[in-house]
Amino acid sequence: NFWPKPKAVGIGQYLSANCRKAMSKLGMEEHTTFFLKFLGVLFFLMTFGQVGQLAYCWLMTGGLLWLALTSGFGFSHDDSVAVLAAVFGLRAIPFIGKRLMTLAATYPLALTFRFASKILPKYTIDEAQFFSCDGCSDEVAARRKASLQELSEKWKKKYPKCQEFSLELKKMISDLRFTSARCFPAFNGVVQKYLDPSMALDRTEGVDVVDIDENSAMDISGSYGVNVCGYEKYKEFIEEGWTTAKKQGLFLGSLDKTVLDNIARLRKISGQPEVSFHMSGTEAVMCAVRVARFNTQKPLVVTFGGAYHGWWDGMQPVAGNERLPSDVLCLKDMSNLSLKVIEARSSEIAAVLVNPLQCFHLNQSPPSDPVLSSNNRKVGPTPGYKEWLHRLRDTCKQGGIPLIFDEVYTGFRLHPRGAQGAYDVKADIVCYGKTLGGGLPIGVVCGPTDLMARGDARKAARVNYVIGTFAGHPFVMASMNAFLKWLELPETIKSYDVMHANIDNFIKTANAKFQEKDYPIQLTNWFSVWSILYTKPGRYHWLFQYFLKDAGISLSWVGTGRLLFSLEWKKEDYDRLLERLLSACEQMQKGGWWEEPKANIKAKLGVEIGTAVFKNVLGLTG
C-alpha cells in the first residue's frame, strides 16, 4: 500500500512522513540537497525583476541565520525556527505598521481602480429609452426629441464645413474620436448620431474664436490652460520671438544671450538657482521626478488623489493608465494621516509632488461632463488649502524630502509667480509649462544644484540621462523671452487684480440671474479657473455644453467642468458671456432637459451598470 492509512498524528507530520517514504521508494532521498538547490535557483530565475531586492536580502539573511543557529550554536530545528520567528516578527511590526498606515491614507480610487476598470463595461442607452430614462412623461420625452432634432438640423446648416472636416479627420486621428465623446458614456451613441461639437479653427479675434464656417464664439476653454494673457498677446510674443530667432534658424545645442536672460528671469520667479528646458509640461514633470529619485537615491514619489501630472504613465496611479506604477503613493489630500505617512516613510520617499490646482477639486479627478451622471460635481476653492501647503512644506523639510510643485497649469495663471506667490510657500523643485513658452511648446524645471545634478560625483557609471533634442529651441526661447519681459511690467501685475475683480463681479451677477430665473446652475471659481455646478438632480446636465456652443460659446472636450478666463477679458466681454449663458439656459429649459426627474437617478444608474456588468460576465455584450 503506497499511501498507508493515517494514524492519529498531525496532518503536517502525516504528509511529511509519507512524502519522505515516497521519495525513498523513488530513490530521490539521497538527492534532496540537489533538489533544494535546484528549486532555489528556479525561484530566483522565475522571480528576478518581479520581487524586490529587499525580499532576496531577507531570504538570504534567514538562510544564514538558520545555518549559524543550527551549525554554529547547536540550536535544534525547533529552537532555530522560534528565534527566526522572533527576529523577523520584531522587524515586521514597524514595517506592517507603516504599510497599514499607508493603506488607510491612500486615495480610495487608487486602491479600487485596477479592479473596477476590469469589470465596468461600456453600455449604451438606445434611442427608445434616451429621452425618458429619468422616468419623465411622454409629453416631456417628445419635447426633448424635438429639441435635439431641431438642434441637429440647425448645426447642419450652421457648421457644414466643420462637420465635413471633422468627419474626415476622425478617420485619421484617434484623439479626435476620443474627445468627441463629450457626454456621460451611456448617451454617446445617440448624441453622436445627432450632434458633432468639433470645431475647425480659422482665426482668433480678441476673446473670440472663428471657425471655417465664419461662426464666432467666445472662448472659455483657455486652450487647455495655456491662454493666460489673451490670444492677441500671444500673437505679439510669437511675432517678436520670430523676429529675434529667425537669424539662428534650427541650430540646436548651443546657448545664446536670450537663453541666459530667460534663465536669470526664471531664477528670480522660481527662487531656485538652476534651470532645465524641455518641450512640454509632461516632460518637465518626468525630469523633476527623475532627478529627485536619482539624487536622493530613494524609490517612492507621493502624489495626491485626483491630481493630474501629465500623460506619463510613471505618474498616473489611477484612470488613464494601463500600467499602474508601484513606486507611487497616491494619498488623500489635506489629510493629517497623509502627513504621518510621509513622516514615517521619509527614508523611502524621493519627493512629494503637488499640483496646486487640486485646491479647486480636492481629492477628485479634474471635473468633466463625461463623468456627469447627475448633479454630482463638487468643485470650488477649498478653505485652509494655503495652511495645508505650509504644513506639507514643514513635514517635507523635517523629513529631508524634496517638495515639487507642478505649476504647469497654475504657473502665471494664479499670480505672476504662480502658486508659490499666491500661497507664499517655496517648493524645492518647480515645474512650468503651457503659457511660459509665449504661445509655443515648453517645459521648464527649476531647482537647487544638489537636486538637479545629472551625474554622481563619486560613481562614474551613475548618470541621470535627462535631455531632449529640441530643448532650448531658439524660436521657443525668444517667444518665452518676450513673455517673461511682459510679465515684469507694472501694468501686467496690476492686470491680475483687475481680472480677479471682474471675475468676482461676473460670478456674483450671473448666479443672481440664474437664481432669479430658476435655472438649476451655479458658477464657482478659483482665481481665473471656473466651473458650472448643477443645483438639482438630472440626467441631462452634460447636454448644456451643446446649447452653450449653439449660443456662441467655445468649450474644450471636458465641457462645463473646467473653464478659463484670460487677462484679455474686459467687462463688456463678461456681460456678453452672461447673455449667451442665459440664452443656452433658456433652450435647455424649453427643451424639457431640466424637468425634475420622476425616477430615482442613483437607482436607475445602479440597475443599468449592474445589468451591464452581468451581461459582460456572461459574455452577452456585442
C-alpha positions, 0 to 999 in steps of 0.5 A: 500500500503506497499511501498507508492509512493515517494514524492519529498524528498531525496532518503536517507530520502525516504528509511529511512522513509519507512524502519522505517514504515516497521519495525513498521508494523513488530513490530521490532521498539521497538527492534532496540537497540537489533538489533544494538547490535546484528549486532555489535557483528556479525561484530566483530565475522565475522571480528576478525583476518581479520581487524586490531586492529587499525580499532576496536580502531577507531570504538570504539573511534567514538562510544564514541565520538558520545555518549559524543557529543550527551549525554554529550554536547547536540550536535544534530545528525547533529552537532555530525556527522560534528565534527566526520567528522572533527576529523577523516578527520584531522587524515586521511590526514597524514595517506592517505598521507603516504599510497599514498606515499607508493603506488607510491614507491612500486615495480610495480610487487608487486602491479600487481602480485596477479592479473596477476598470476590469469589470465596468463595461461600456453600455449604451442607452438606445434611442427608445429609452434616451429621452425618458430614462429619468422616468419623465412623461411622454409629453416631456420625452417628445419635447426633448426629441424635438429639441435635439432634432431641431438642434441637429438640423440647425448645426447642419446648416450652421457648421457644414464645413466643420462637420465635413472636416471633422468627419474626415479627420476622425478617420485619421486621428484617434484623439479626435474620436476620443474627445468627441465623446463629450457626454456621460458614456451611456448617451454617446451613441445617440448624441453622436448620431445627432450632434458633432461639437468639433470645431475647425479653427480659422482665426482668433479675434480678441476673446473670440474664436472663428471657425471655417464656417465664419461662426464666432464664439467666445472662448472659455476653454483657455486652450487647455490652460495655456491662454493666460494673457489673451490670444492677441498677446500671444500673437505679439510674443510669437511675432517678436520671438520670430523676429529675434530667432529667425537669424539662428534658424534650427541650430540646436545645442548651443546657448545664446544671450536670450537663453541666459536672460530667460534663465536669470528671469526664471531664477528670480520667479522660481527662487531656485538657482538652476534651470532645465528646458524641455518641450512640454509640461509632461516632460518637465514633470518626468525630469523633476521626478527623475532627478529627485529619485536619482539624487536622493537615491530613494524609490517612492514619489507621493502624489495626491488623489485626483491630481493630474501630472501629465500623460506619463504613465510613471505618474498616473496611479489611477484612470488613464493608465494601463500600467499602474506604477508601484513606486507611487503613493497616491494619498488623500489630500489635506489629510493629517494621516497623509502627513504621518505617512510621509513622516514615517516613510521619509527614508523611502520617499524621493519627493512629494509632488503637488499640483496646486490646482487640486485646491479647486477639486480636492481629492477628485479627478479634474471635473468633466461632463463625461463623468456627469451622471447627475448633479454630482460635481463638487468643485470650488476653492477649498478653505485652509488649502494655503495652511495645508501647503505650509504644513506639507512644506514643514513635514517635507523639510523635517523629513529631508524630502524634496517638495515639487510643485507642478505649476504647469497649469497654475504657473502665471495663471494664479499670480505672476509667480504662480502658486508659490506667490499666491500661497507664499510657500517655496517648493524645492523643485518647480515645474512650468509649462503651457503659457511660459513658452509665449504661445509655443511648446515648453517645459521648464524645471527649476531647482537647487544644484544638489537636486538637479545634478545629472551625474554622481560625483563619486560613481562614474557609471551613475548618470541621470540621462535627462535631455531632449533634442529640441530643448532650448529651441531658439524660436521657443526661447525668444517667444518665452523671452518676450513673455517673461519681459511682459510679465515684469511690467507694472501694468501686467501685475496690476492686470491680475487684480483687475481680472480677479475683480471682474471675475468676482463681479461676473460670478456674483451677477450671473448666479443672481440671474440664474437664481432669479430665473430658476435655472438649476446652475451655479458658477464657482471659481478659483482665481481665473479657473471656473466651473458650472455646478448643477443645483438639482438632480438630472440626467441631462446636465452634460447636454448644456455644453451643446446649447452653450456652443449653439449660443456662441460659446467655445468649450474644450472636450471636458465641457462645463467642468473646467473653464478659463478666463484670460487677462484679455477679458474686459467687462463688456466681454463678461456681460456678453458671456452672461447673455449667451449663458442665459440664452443656452439656459433658456433652450435647455429649459424649453427643451424639457432637459431640466424637468425634475426627474420622476425616477430615482437617478442613483437607482436607475444608474445602479440597475443599468451598470449592474445589468451591464456588468452581468451581461459582460460576465456572461459574455452577452455584450456585442 
